[in-house]
């Protein structure tokens, strides 16, 4: 795939609307960049050494 960069601009009526859009965009980007789920490390029920 060829890589390219583009910029998209938005004008929103308020600062809060802009901040909300930014936050949602960051979460969306992070979700779709995830290659695989993070492994959940399970702790033993009984502590080691007992």
CHARMM internal coordinates of N, CA and C (Angstrom, degrees):
IC EDIT
DIST 1 N 1 CA 1.4428
DIST 1 CA 1 C 1.5230
ANGL 1 N 1 CA 1 C 110.42
DIST 1 C 2 N 1.3063
ANGL 1 CA 1 C 2 N 115.41
DIHE 1 N 1 CA 1 C 2 N 139.46
DIST 2 N 2 CA 1.4592
ANGL 1 C 2 N 2 CA 120.04
DIHE 1 CA 1 C 2 N 2 CA 173.23
DIST 2 CA 2 C 1.5256
ANGL 2 N 2 CA 2 C 108.27
DIHE 1 C 2 N 2 CA 2 C -79.19
DIST 2 C 3 N 1.3135
ANGL 2 CA 2 C 3 N 115.69
DIHE 2 N 2 CA 2 C 3 N 137.19
DIST 3 N 3 CA 1.4578
ANGL 2 C 3 N 3 CA 119.49
DIHE 2 CA 2 C 3 N 3 CA 177.90
DIST 3 CA 3 C 1.5187
ANGL 3 N 3 CA 3 C 109.37
DIHE 2 C 3 N 3 CA 3 C -99.58
DIST 3 C 4 N 1.2936
ANGL 3 CA 3 C 4 N 115.48
DIHE 3 N 3 CA 3 C 4 N 140.84
DIST 4 N 4 CA 1.4519
ANGL 3 C 4 N 4 CA 120.76
DIHE 3 CA 3 C 4 N 4 CA 177.93
DIST 4 CA 4 C 1.5235
ANGL 4 N 4 CA 4 C 108.92
DIHE 3 C 4 N 4 CA 4 C -145.81
DIST 4 C 5 N 1.2854
ANGL 4 CA 4 C 5 N 115.52
DIHE 4 N 4 CA 4 C 5 N 162.77
DIST 5 N 5 CA 1.4576
ANGL 4 C 5 N 5 CA 121.07
DIHE 4 CA 4 C 5 N 5 CA -179.75
DIST 5 CA 5 C 1.5165
ANGL 5 N 5 CA 5 C 108.44
DIHE 4 C 5 N 5 CA 5 C -122.40
DIST 5 C 6 N 1.3131
ANGL 5 CA 5 C 6 N 115.90
DIHE 5 N 5 CA 5 C 6 N 138.15
DIST 6 N 6 CA 1.4587
ANGL 5 C 6 N 6 CA 119.63
DIHE 5 CA 5 C 6 N 6 CA 176.85
DIST 6 CA 6 C 1.5239
ANGL 6 N 6 CA 6 C 108.85
DIHE 5 C 6 N 6 CA 6 C -138.93
DIST 6 C 7 N 1.2963
ANGL 6 CA 6 C 7 N 114.88
DIHE 6 N 6 CA 6 C 7 N 156.29
DIST 7 N 7 CA 1.4555
ANGL 6 C 7 N 7 CA 121.31
DIHE 6 CA 6 C 7 N 7 CA 179.41
DIST 7 CA 7 C 1.5184
ANGL 7 N 7 CA 7 C 108.48
DIHE 6 C 7 N 7 CA 7 C -121.24
DIST 7 C 8 N 1.3222
ANGL 7 CA 7 C 8 N 115.24
DIHE 7 N 7 CA 7 C 8 N 133.32
DIST 8 N 8 CA 1.4573
ANGL 7 C 8 N 8 CA 121.33
DIHE 7 CA 7 C 8 N 8 CA 178.40
DIST 8 CA 8 C 1.5192
ANGL 8 N 8 CA 8 C 107.16
DIHE 7 C 8 N 8 CA 8 C -121.79
DIST 8 C 9 N 1.3089
ANGL 8 CA 8 C 9 N 117.39
DIHE 8 N 8 CA 8 C 9 N 134.83
DIST 9 N 9 CA 1.4620
ANGL 8 C 9 N 9 CA 121.03
DIHE 8 CA 8 C 9 N 9 CA -179.79
DIST 9 CA 9 C 1.5188
ANGL 9 N 9 CA 9 C 111.53
DIHE 8 C 9 N 9 CA 9 C -112.48
DIST 9 C 10 N 1.3195
ANGL 9 CA 9 C 10 N 115.17
DIHE 9 N 9 CA 9 C 10 N 150.03
DIST 10 N 10 CA 1.4590
ANGL 9 C 10 N 10 CA 121.78
DIHE 9 CA 9 C 10 N 10 CA 177.50
DIST 10 CA 10 C 1.5208
ANGL 10 N 10 CA 10 C 108.48
DIHE 9 C 10 N 10 CA 10 C -133.96
DIST 10 C 11 N 1.3177
ANGL 10 CA 10 C 11 N 116.40
DIHE 10 N 10 CA 10 C 11 N 144.82
DIST 11 N 11 CA 1.4635
ANGL 10 C 11 N 11 CA 121.49
DIHE 10 CA 10 C 11 N 11 CA 172.03
DIST 11 CA 11 C 1.5189
ANGL 11 N 11 CA 11 C 106.65
DIHE 10 C 11 N 11 CA 11 C -116.94
DIST 11 C 12 N 1.3070
ANGL 11 CA 11 C 12 N 115.29
DIHE 11 N 11 CA 11 C 12 N 118.75
DIST 12 N 12 CA 1.4550
ANGL 11 C 12 N 12 CA 120.63
DIHE 11 CA 11 C 12 N 12 CA -178.58
DIST 12 CA 12 C 1.5236
ANGL 12 N 12 CA 12 C 109.46
DIHE 11 C 12 N 12 CA 12 C -114.19
DIST 12 C 13 N 1.3217
ANGL 12 CA 12 C 13 N 117.10
DIHE 12 N 12 CA 12 C 13 N 156.09
DIST 13 N 13 CA 1.4655
ANGL 12 C 13 N 13 CA 119.94
DIHE 12 CA 12 C 13 N 13 CA -173.46
DIST 13 CA 13 C 1.5271
ANGL 13 N 13 CA 13 C 115.05
DIHE 12 C 13 N 13 CA 13 C -69.76
DIST 13 C 14 N 1.3392
ANGL 13 CA 13 C 14 N 117.62
DIHE 13 N 13 CA 13 C 14 N -25.43
DIST 14 N 14 CA 1.4654
ANGL 13 C 14 N 14 CA 119.44
DIHE 13 CA 13 C 14 N 14 CA -177.20
DIST 14 CA 14 C 1.5224
ANGL 14 N 14 CA 14 C 110.87
DIHE 13 C 14 N 14 CA 14 C -139.82
DIST 14 C 15 N 1.3231
ANGL 14 CA 14 C 15 N 114.23
DIHE 14 N 14 CA 14 C 15 N 163.21
DIST 15 N 15 CA 1.4644
ANGL 14 C 15 N 15 CA 121.12
DIHE 14 CA 14 C 15 N 15 CA 175.12
DIST 15 CA 15 C 1.5235
ANGL 15 N 15 CA 15 C 110.17
DIHE 14 C 15 N 15 CA 15 C -61.35
DIST 15 C 16 N 1.3341
ANGL 15 CA 15 C 16 N 116.69
DIHE 15 N 15 CA 15 C 16 N -42.26
DIST 16 N 16 CA 1.4712
ANGL 15 C 16 N 16 CA 120.08
DIHE 15 CA 15 C 16 N 16 CA -178.40
DIST 16 CA 16 C 1.5243
ANGL 16 N 16 CA 16 C 111.53
DIHE 15 C 16 N 16 CA 16 C -63.90
DIST 16 C 17 N 1.3205
ANGL 16 CA 16 C 17 N 117.65
DIHE 16 N 16 CA 16 C 17 N -38.35
DIST 17 N 17 CA 1.4630
ANGL 16 C 17 N 17 CA 120.82
DIHE 16 CA 16 C 17 N 17 CA 178.00
DIST 17 CA 17 C 1.5237
ANGL 17 N 17 CA 17 C 110.07
DIHE 16 C 17 N 17 CA 17 C -65.33
DIST 17 C 18 N 1.3274
ANGL 17 CA 17 C 18 N 116.89
DIHE 17 N 17 CA 17 C 18 N -40.65
DIST 18 N 18 CA 1.4662
ANGL 17 C 18 N 18 CA 121.10
DIHE 17 CA 17 C 18 N 18 CA 178.69
DIST 18 CA 18 C 1.5232
ANGL 18 N 18 CA 18 C 110.81
DIHE 17 C 18 N 18 CA 18 C -65.19
DIST 18 C 19 N 1.3254
ANGL 18 CA 18 C 19 N 116.58
DIHE 18 N 18 CA 18 C 19 N -42.91
DIST 19 N 19 CA 1.4635
ANGL 18 C 19 N 19 CA 120.68
DIHE 18 CA 18 C 19 N 19 CA 179.69
DIST 19 CA 19 C 1.5276
ANGL 19 N 19 CA 19 C 110.62
DIHE 18 C 19 N 19 CA 19 C -64.71
DIST 19 C 20 N 1.3154
ANGL 19 CA 19 C 20 N 117.18
DIHE 19 N 19 CA 19 C 20 N -40.06
DIST 20 N 20 CA 1.4626
ANGL 19 C 20 N 20 CA 121.41
DIHE 19 CA 19 C 20 N 20 CA 178.76
DIST 20 CA 20 C 1.5297
ANGL 20 N 20 CA 20 C 110.85
DIHE 19 C 20 N 20 CA 20 C -63.59
DIST 20 C 21 N 1.3272
ANGL 20 CA 20 C 21 N 116.66
DIHE 20 N 20 CA 20 C 21 N -44.66
DIST 21 N 21 CA 1.4626
ANGL 20 C 21 N 21 CA 120.44
DIHE 20 CA 20 C 21 N 21 CA 178.06
DIST 21 CA 21 C 1.5244
ANGL 21 N 21 CA 21 C 110.72
DIHE 20 C 21 N 21 CA 21 C -61.94
DIST 21 C 22 N 1.3239
ANGL 21 CA 21 C 22 N 117.02
DIHE 21 N 21 CA 21 C 22 N -43.27
DIST 22 N 22 CA 1.4667
ANGL 21 C 22 N 22 CA 121.26
DIHE 21 CA 21 C 22 N 22 CA 179.54
DIST 22 CA 22 C 1.5256
ANGL 22 N 22 CA 22 C 110.42
DIHE 21 C 22 N 22 CA 22 C -60.53
DIST 22 C 23 N 1.3328
ANGL 22 CA 22 C 23 N 116.94
DIHE 22 N 22 CA 22 C 23 N -46.17
DIST 23 N 23 CA 1.4618
ANGL 22 C 23 N 23 CA 121.29
DIHE 22 CA 22 C 23 N 23 CA -178.44
DIST 23 CA 23 C 1.5281
ANGL 23 N 23 CA 23 C 110.99
DIHE 22 C 23 N 23 CA 23 C -62.56
DIST 23 C 24 N 1.3066
ANGL 23 CA 23 C 24 N 117.56
DIHE 23 N 23 CA 23 C 24 N -44.63
DIST 24 N 24 CA 1.4622
ANGL 23 C 24 N 24 CA 121.46
DIHE 23 CA 23 C 24 N 24 CA 179.38
DIST 24 CA 24 C 1.5231
ANGL 24 N 24 CA 24 C 110.59
DIHE 23 C 24 N 24 CA 24 C -64.11
DIST 24 C 25 N 1.3293
ANGL 24 CA 24 C 25 N 117.42
DIHE 24 N 24 CA 24 C 25 N -40.19
DIST 25 N 25 CA 1.4685
ANGL 24 C 25 N 25 CA 120.98
DIHE 24 CA 24 C 25 N 25 CA 179.19
DIST 25 CA 25 C 1.5245
ANGL 25 N 25 CA 25 C 111.38
DIHE 24 C 25 N 25 CA 25 C -63.83
DIST 25 C 26 N 1.3300
ANGL 25 CA 25 C 26 N 117.43
DIHE 25 N 25 CA 25 C 26 N -41.00
DIST 26 N 26 CA 1.4660
ANGL 25 C 26 N 26 CA 121.20
DIHE 25 CA 25 C 26 N 26 CA 178.65
DIST 26 CA 26 C 1.5247
ANGL 26 N 26 CA 26 C 110.15
DIHE 25 C 26 N 26 CA 26 C -64.37
DIST 26 C 27 N 1.3309
ANGL 26 CA 26 C 27 N 117.72
DIHE 26 N 26 CA 26 C 27 N -45.07
DIST 27 N 27 CA 1.4629
ANGL 26 C 27 N 27 CA 121.20
DIHE 26 CA 26 C 27 N 27 CA 179.05
DIST 27 CA 27 C 1.5266
ANGL 27 N 27 CA 27 C 110.84
DIHE 26 C 27 N 27 CA 27 C -62.72
DIST 27 C 28 N 1.3110
ANGL 27 CA 27 C 28 N 117.24
DIHE 27 N 27 CA 27 C 28 N -42.92
DIST 28 N 28 CA 1.4663
ANGL 27 C 28 N 28 CA 122.62
DIHE 27 CA 27 C 28 N 28 CA 179.09
DIST 28 CA 28 C 1.5295
ANGL 28 N 28 CA 28 C 110.10
DIHE 27 C 28 N 28 CA 28 C -61.43
DIST 28 C 29 N 1.3154
ANGL 28 CA 28 C 29 N 116.55
DIHE 28 N 28 CA 28 C 29 N -46.23
DIST 29 N 29 CA 1.4623
ANGL 28 C 29 N 29 CA 121.60
DIHE 28 CA 28 C 29 N 29 CA -179.78
DIST 29 CA 29 C 1.5258
ANGL 29 N 29 CA 29 C 110.63
DIHE 28 C 29 N 29 CA 29 C -62.02
DIST 29 C 30 N 1.3224
ANGL 29 CA 29 C 30 N 116.84
DIHE 29 N 29 CA 29 C 30 N -45.67
DIST 30 N 30 CA 1.4682
ANGL 29 C 30 N 30 CA 120.97
DIHE 29 CA 29 C 30 N 30 CA -179.22
DIST 30 CA 30 C 1.5229
ANGL 30 N 30 CA 30 C 110.50
DIHE 29 C 30 N 30 CA 30 C -62.98
DIST 30 C 31 N 1.3237
ANGL 30 CA 30 C 31 N 117.80
DIHE 30 N 30 CA 30 C 31 N -40.76
DIST 31 N 31 CA 1.4644
ANGL 30 C 31 N 31 CA 121.51
DIHE 30 CA 30 C 31 N 31 CA -179.59
DIST 31 CA 31 C 1.5229
ANGL 31 N 31 CA 31 C 111.00
DIHE 30 C 31 N 31 CA 31 C -62.76
DIST 31 C 32 N 1.3072
ANGL 31 CA 31 C 32 N 117.69
DIHE 31 N 31 CA 31 C 32 N -47.37
DIST 32 N 32 CA 1.4573
ANGL 31 C 32 N 32 CA 120.23
DIHE 31 CA 31 C 32 N 32 CA -175.95
DIST 32 CA 32 C 1.5265
ANGL 32 N 32 CA 32 C 113.46
DIHE 31 C 32 N 32 CA 32 C -79.19
DIST 32 C 33 N 1.3301
ANGL 32 CA 32 C 33 N 118.65
DIHE 32 N 32 CA 32 C 33 N -12.62
DIST 33 N 33 CA 1.4647
ANGL 32 C 33 N 33 CA 121.45
DIHE 32 CA 32 C 33 N 33 CA 174.45
DIST 33 CA 33 C 1.5224
ANGL 33 N 33 CA 33 C 111.39
DIHE 32 C 33 N 33 CA 33 C -85.94
DIST 33 C 34 N 1.3209
ANGL 33 CA 33 C 34 N 117.34
DIHE 33 N 33 CA 33 C 34 N -13.15
DIST 34 N 34 CA 1.4571
ANGL 33 C 34 N 34 CA 121.95
DIHE 33 CA 33 C 34 N 34 CA -178.19
DIST 34 CA 34 C 1.5238
ANGL 34 N 34 CA 34 C 109.43
DIHE 33 C 34 N 34 CA 34 C -66.75
DIST 34 C 35 N 1.3090
ANGL 34 CA 34 C 35 N 116.72
DIHE 34 N 34 CA 34 C 35 N 119.85
DIST 35 N 35 CA 1.4648
ANGL 34 C 35 N 35 CA 121.05
DIHE 34 CA 34 C 35 N 35 CA -178.93
DIST 35 CA 35 C 1.5224
ANGL 35 N 35 CA 35 C 111.80
DIHE 34 C 35 N 35 CA 35 C -80.21
DIST 35 C 36 N 1.3217
ANGL 35 CA 35 C 36 N 115.89
DIHE 35 N 35 CA 35 C 36 N -37.49
DIST 36 N 36 CA 1.4629
ANGL 35 C 36 N 36 CA 120.66
DIHE 35 CA 35 C 36 N 36 CA 177.52
DIST 36 CA 36 C 1.5234
ANGL 36 N 36 CA 36 C 107.70
DIHE 35 C 36 N 36 CA 36 C -154.65
DIST 36 C 37 N 1.3142
ANGL 36 CA 36 C 37 N 116.50
DIHE 36 N 36 CA 36 C 37 N 155.12
DIST 37 N 37 CA 1.4669
ANGL 36 C 37 N 37 CA 118.80
DIHE 36 CA 36 C 37 N 37 CA -179.87
DIST 37 CA 37 C 1.5221
ANGL 37 N 37 CA 37 C 111.43
DIHE 36 C 37 N 37 CA 37 C -62.87
DIST 37 C 38 N 1.3036
ANGL 37 CA 37 C 38 N 115.80
DIHE 37 N 37 CA 37 C 38 N 148.39
DIST 38 N 38 CA 1.4600
ANGL 37 C 38 N 38 CA 119.97
DIHE 37 CA 37 C 38 N 38 CA 176.00
DIST 38 CA 38 C 1.5196
ANGL 38 N 38 CA 38 C 108.72
DIHE 37 C 38 N 38 CA 38 C -68.18
DIST 38 C 39 N 1.3342
ANGL 38 CA 38 C 39 N 115.16
DIHE 38 N 38 CA 38 C 39 N 140.82
DIST 39 N 39 CA 1.4556
ANGL 38 C 39 N 39 CA 119.62
DIHE 38 CA 38 C 39 N 39 CA 179.34
DIST 39 CA 39 C 1.5244
ANGL 39 N 39 CA 39 C 109.44
DIHE 38 C 39 N 39 CA 39 C -73.18
DIST 39 C 40 N 1.3188
ANGL 39 CA 39 C 40 N 114.94
DIHE 39 N 39 CA 39 C 40 N 137.71
DIST 40 N 40 CA 1.4521
ANGL 39 C 40 N 40 CA 120.66
DIHE 39 CA 39 C 40 N 40 CA 176.84
DIST 40 CA 40 C 1.5216
ANGL 40 N 40 CA 40 C 107.25
DIHE 39 C 40 N 40 CA 40 C -94.81
DIST 40 C 41 N 1.3085
ANGL 40 CA 40 C 41 N 115.25
DIHE 40 N 40 CA 40 C 41 N 119.45
DIST 41 N 41 CA 1.4599
ANGL 40 C 41 N 41 CA 119.68
DIHE 40 CA 40 C 41 N 41 CA 179.86
DIST 41 CA 41 C 1.5186
ANGL 41 N 41 CA 41 C 108.57
DIHE 40 C 41 N 41 CA 41 C -84.25
DIST 41 C 42 N 1.3186
ANGL 41 CA 41 C 42 N 114.91
DIHE 41 N 41 CA 41 C 42 N 119.71
DIST 42 N 42 CA 1.4614
ANGL 41 C 42 N 42 CA 119.74
DIHE 41 CA 41 C 42 N 42 CA 179.32
DIST 42 CA 42 C 1.5171
ANGL 42 N 42 CA 42 C 109.42
DIHE 41 C 42 N 42 CA 42 C -89.64
DIST 42 C 43 N 1.3012
ANGL 42 CA 42 C 43 N 115.65
DIHE 42 N 42 CA 42 C 43 N 131.81
DIST 43 N 43 CA 1.4585
ANGL 42 C 43 N 43 CA 120.75
DIHE 42 CA 42 C 43 N 43 CA 176.54
DIST 43 CA 43 C 1.5242
ANGL 43 N 43 CA 43 C 108.27
DIHE 42 C 43 N 43 CA 43 C -87.93
DIST 43 C 44 N 1.3132
ANGL 43 CA 43 C 44 N 116.73
DIHE 43 N 43 CA 43 C 44 N 143.84
DIST 44 N 44 CA 1.4664
ANGL 43 C 44 N 44 CA 118.25
DIHE 43 CA 43 C 44 N 44 CA 178.13
DIST 44 CA 44 C 1.5301
ANGL 44 N 44 CA 44 C 110.61
DIHE 43 C 44 N 44 CA 44 C -64.81
DIST 44 C 45 N 1.3209
ANGL 44 CA 44 C 45 N 115.22
DIHE 44 N 44 CA 44 C 45 N 145.22
DIST 45 N 45 CA 1.4605
ANGL 44 C 45 N 45 CA 120.32
DIHE 44 CA 44 C 45 N 45 CA 179.60
DIST 45 CA 45 C 1.5279
ANGL 45 N 45 CA 45 C 110.14
DIHE 44 C 45 N 45 CA 45 C -68.38
DIST 45 C 46 N 1.3357
ANGL 45 CA 45 C 46 N 116.02
DIHE 45 N 45 CA 45 C 46 N -42.01
DIST 46 N 46 CA 1.4618
ANGL 45 C 46 N 46 CA 121.39
DIHE 45 CA 45 C 46 N 46 CA 179.15
DIST 46 CA 46 C 1.5249
ANGL 46 N 46 CA 46 C 107.61
DIHE 45 C 46 N 46 CA 46 C -99.88
DIST 46 C 47 N 1.3180
ANGL 46 CA 46 C 47 N 117.91
DIHE 46 N 46 CA 46 C 47 N 124.33
DIST 47 N 47 CA 1.4689
ANGL 46 C 47 N 47 CA 119.76
DIHE 46 CA 46 C 47 N 47 CA 179.79
DIST 47 CA 47 C 1.5266
ANGL 47 N 47 CA 47 C 111.92
DIHE 46 C 47 N 47 CA 47 C -59.02
DIST 47 C 48 N 1.3106
ANGL 47 CA 47 C 48 N 117.00
DIHE 47 N 47 CA 47 C 48 N 142.12
DIST 48 N 48 CA 1.4617
ANGL 47 C 48 N 48 CA 121.87
DIHE 47 CA 47 C 48 N 48 CA 179.14
DIST 48 CA 48 C 1.5228
ANGL 48 N 48 CA 48 C 109.79
DIHE 47 C 48 N 48 CA 48 C -65.16
DIST 48 C 49 N 1.3206
ANGL 48 CA 48 C 49 N 116.66
DIHE 48 N 48 CA 48 C 49 N 145.62
DIST 49 N 49 CA 1.4591
ANGL 48 C 49 N 49 CA 121.19
DIHE 48 CA 48 C 49 N 49 CA 177.50
DIST 49 CA 49 C 1.5152
ANGL 49 N 49 CA 49 C 113.67
DIHE 48 C 49 N 49 CA 49 C 93.47
DIST 49 C 50 N 1.3216
ANGL 49 CA 49 C 50 N 118.37
DIHE 49 N 49 CA 49 C 50 N 3.28
DIST 50 N 50 CA 1.4731
ANGL 49 C 50 N 50 CA 119.91
DIHE 49 CA 49 C 50 N 50 CA 176.97
DIST 50 CA 50 C 1.4955
ANGL 50 N 50 CA 50 C 111.16
DIHE 49 C 50 N 50 CA 50 C -100.55
END
COOR INIT
IC SEED 1 N 1 CA 1 C
IC BUILD
